[in-house]
Amino acid sequence: MLNARMKSLAARILPRFLLARLDPFQEMIEAEVNAAASRVAADQVVLDAGAGEGRHRRYFSRGHYIGLDSGVGDPGWDYSGLDIRGSLEAIPLASGSVDCVLCMVVLEHTPNPRLVLQEFARILKPGGSAFLVIPFLWEEHQAPHDYLRFTRHGACLLLAGLPFRVDLLSPIGGFFWVCARRCVNLLEFFQGGWRWILFVGLAPFFGLLLPLLLYSLDPIDRNKSFSLGFRIRVTKEGE
């Protein structure tokens, strides 16, 4: 993706509403985190599975937030604020001890996502919920710890047979969202050395105007067989 300095510069000079329109996938993630936080009561436990630097902690002023991560995804991140450093395939929490699981664009970094979902089912209380965002037509990231992508049918297959009621499985954008993200991806090839000259000329078009146009055209794609990813909400069934 874009050079970290360029992303930081864009965040400083562009208004918040424009940043949201240029990266609606991130806005969707924030909306899912907010939705999860709105359901967590003061005495409940929420596990942020794959918490990274714990940037979602601020949403959970109510309840008991636990940040869990392997701590190997991004060498530039600060994992010192984690509550637990460990594997999602073997979560070190008691069965039926968690009310809500948050898993935002993490499942692709796990070698065995089915086992991860089984662990979610184990630690959740009956009636507890899990909020997940999974990628489909995304670029590789956090290499080499990036293993999988998921179609909607693959997601259903992973969930099959687990004690979950699927409340939501919804695509995040369609063909035009994918094209808009690819426009921004194109700019990463023009970062460094003499290529910055081309970057300056291309950025207003591929980094701003064309993405805004493409994102606005997404309602045309009703089938959404091209998608950046999926939102999933499930509830653990049982007594």
N, C-alpha and C positions, 0 to 999 in steps of 0.2 A: 504494500500500500504506500501512501505518500510518506515522504520523509517526515520524521517526527517534528522537525522544526517548522516545516510547512503547515502541518496540521495545527500546530500550536499557534502559528501566525494567523491562520484562517479563523481559529476560535476567538482570537483577540479582535480582529478587524471586522468580521461579519456579524450582523445582528443575530440574536438567538433564533428568531423565527425562520431566518434564511438557512441557518445551519441545520435546523430540523427538517426543512424541505429537501436539503441536499443529502441528508443521511437518514431517511425515514426508517431504515432497518434498525438503527440505534434507537430511534424514538419508539419503535415497537417494543424493543427490549425494555426500555424505561417504563413503558405502559404496563407490561407484564409484571415487572417488579412492583410497581405501584398497586396493581390488582392483588398481588399476593400479600403485600403489606396491609392492605385494607381489610383482609380477612383474619389477620393474626391478632389475637387478644393478648392482654397484658401477661397472662400466665402461661402462654403457649411458647413452644420451641420451634424455631425455623432454622433449617440447615441450608446454608448456601453451598451447594455441592459444586466445587470448582470455583471458589471465591476469588482467586487471583489476589489482588491487593486489597480486597474487601470493600470495593467501592459501593456495594449495595447496602452496607451496614447502616448508612445514614437513613435509609428508608424505614428501618425497623426500630423506631423509638419505643414502640410497644413490643412486648414479648422478649424472648431470649434468643438473640442471634448467635449462630455458630458458623464461623467461616472455616471451611475445609478445602484444602488444595494439596496437590502433590509438590508444588513449589518448583516445578521444572519447566513450566510452559514458556515463559518469556524471561530471558536472562537479565533484562533491564528492569524488571519489576522488583518491588520491595515486598517480600512475603513475611516480614517480621510481625505484622499485625494479625496473622492467622491464629485462630483458636486451636486448630488441629492440622497437623501436616501429615497427610496419609493418602491412601489409595481409595478411589471410589468403588473399586471392586471388592473391598473389604473394609467397610466403614466402621470405625471403632466406637460405635454407639449401640446401646441396648435395643433389642427388638421392641417395637411399639413405644418408642420414647420421643418421637418427633411429630409435630402437628402439621408442618409444611416444609416441603423441599423446593428449593429454587435451583434450577440448573440452566444457566443462560449461555448458549453456544459453547458447550463443554463436552457433550457426548461424543463428538468427533475426535476428541483427544484421548479417548479411552479405548484400549485394545479390545475390550469385551463389553460393549454397551448393553447387551442382554443381561449380563451379570450385574452391571450397575443398576439397571432397572429392578432386578430382583432384590438388590440391597435397599433400594428406595421402598419397595413393597414391605420389606422386613422391618425397617426402622419406623415406618409411618404407623400412627395409630389408626384404627378403623375410623373412617370418616375424614382422615387427613388428606391433604391434597398436595399435588406436585405440579409445578409450573416449569415447563421446558421450552427452550427455543433451540432448534436444531438447524444446521445449514444444509442446503442442497447445492445450488449453483454458485458456490463461493470459491474464491481463490485459496490456495494453500496458505496457511499461516501457522506461526509458532512452530516451525520446522525444527527438528524432525518429528515432533509429537503431534502430528496431524494425520489421522489414519482413515477416516471414513466420511462419506456423505450419505444423505438419507432422502429417498423419495417418500411420498405419503404412504405408499404401499409397504415400503420397508419399515416405516415407523409402526404401522399397524401390525406387521409381522413381529417386531420386537416386543410389542405390548401383548400379543396374543397369549392367552393362558395365565397371565398374571392377574392378581386380584384387584384390578383397576376398572373403574367405569370411566370411559373416555368422554369427557365433557366438551372438549374442543380439540379439533385437529384442523388447523386453518393455514393456508399458504400465506407467506409474507411477500406480497407483491407478485407480479407476473412477468411476462416477457419484457415489458418496457422498464421495469425496475432492474432487471438483469442487465439490459442494455445501458441504462444510466450508470450502474456501478462499473460496467466495463469501460465507460468513457473516463471515469476517474482513474480506474486501473491503468489506462493508457498513459497517464501522466507520469507514472513511476519510471517509465523507460526514458524519461527526459530529465532526470535528476542527477547532477554530478558533472563537473568539468564544463566543457563547452556546450553540453546539451541543455544547460540552464537557459541559454539564449532561446532555444526552441520552446522550453517550458513556459517562459514568460509570454510568448506569443500564443501558445496553445491553451494555456490555463483558463482564460476567460471563456473560451468556447467549450472545451471538453470538461472543465471543472465547474462550470457554472451554468451557462446558457443551455447547452444541450441536455445535461442531466435534469434541469428544471422542466424542460419541455417533455422529456421522456417520462419522468415520474408522473406528470399531469395526464399523460395518455394511457396510463395503466388500466383505467376502467374499460378500455376497448377489449382487453384480454379477459374474457369471462371464464375461460377454461382453467387458466393458471397452471398449465402443464409445465411451463417454465416458471420457476420460482427461486428466490434466494434462499428460502428455508420455510420452516413451519413453526407455528405456535401450537403447543400441546398442553392441555390441562386435564389432569386425571384425578379421581377421588378413589381412595382405597376402600373397597367394600369389605363387609364383615361386621360381626357383632361388636 
